[in-house]
């Protein structure tokens, strides 16, 4: 039917604003252009394109550290790659995409790179798993001596901070050594939300880490810009298969009334004032489009869908936490249950270590203290944790930070209840810890 055709077309246009996967084939240039404009990422995408173009057209090795939300960085990068394809239609280059979450070991990451570049190891899988050194040497030899050396290579490392946590950082060393060489044509794009990730690099890796920095600054969009972007994403093109001209005109006219409605404008402005992330507004559009059943949608329908999506800022902050962040917060909740309102980072780590010793049969991740301190700093910045400042308004030096007194910024029982509602999305070890601690409360 016409409404189904319209729904499919609108969801394709909206996909770049929502997607959480690396799917270049589904993200065409017109679609990513709309998404980049909606998120106000034009300058960020231009900076990425400049770096990629140097590698593809001038055959220069270059790398960049992109600091900002993963989704927005991915949108800007996909648009830059689409524009690169458009600029160099006859150029041949390869793109490798690695994720710090999906490729949790250097061996897994190396196999993923080999698979994406269609490189076959000349020995069986058992050897691949047992000797990373031999395989990385073979991999680099194929790159430098085989046919792949004649074409530029673009490597994307998402969740870059997770690569820095690995012992010896072998993969990072060899990749940046490859980009450091003047004879190779390699661009490395590292994406992270942590501005101090360079401090987690080993010395030998940092010496080869001469990258440009692209910072996606957190900015709240103007209500008029956001309303215009949402209206454009909801507008059907002049012609669409399986849709009559009269249907398209009627639908677009109805969309215009939605974003001119006083109540809709008030909702958008109010949620922006509350600091709601921009992606939530596109999530509203997704649910609205997905529930379309008429050619004349009205403001009331949009407001009903919006009320199902909008959450308070604290819930959104908690939903964005990584397991390491929840570990720290839940350690503080455990101490609060023991009537220890103020504590220190060192006390939280002691709680974590004690719990691991009591459950040696469980599988726990290995986090370094330096990495957990970085996560602790992030929690202070997000105002989930309050630090007691003796002088000034910043955290103490690293040598004293572990012993600085801290407290939860929100009511403990409310935090515990909210985190427990998200526990099914956490790793098994964290879910088990939360359930064990909850049982002790009761």
Secondary structure, DSSP 8 states (H G I E B T S, - for coil): -HHHHHHHHHHHHHHHHH--S--TTT--HHHHHHHHHHTT-HHHHHHHHHHHHHHHHH---EEEEEES-HHHHHHHHHHHHHHHHHH-TT--EEEEEEETTTS-SHHHHHHHHHHHTT---SS-HHHHHH-HHHHHHHHHHHHHHSGGGGSEEEEEEESHHHHHTSGGGHHHHHHHHHHH-TTS-EEEEEEES-TTGGGGS-HHHHTT---EEEE-------HHHHHHHHHHHH---S-BTTB-HHHHHHHHHHHHHHTT-HHHHHHHHHHHHTT--HHHHHHHHHHHHHT--SSS--HHHHHHHHHHH---HHHHHHHT--HHHHHHHHHHHHHHHTT--SEEHHHHHHHHHHHHHHTTTS------HHHHHHHHHHHHHTTSEEE--SSTTS---HHHHTTSEEEESS-HHHHHHHHHHTGGGS-HHHHHHHHHHHHHH-
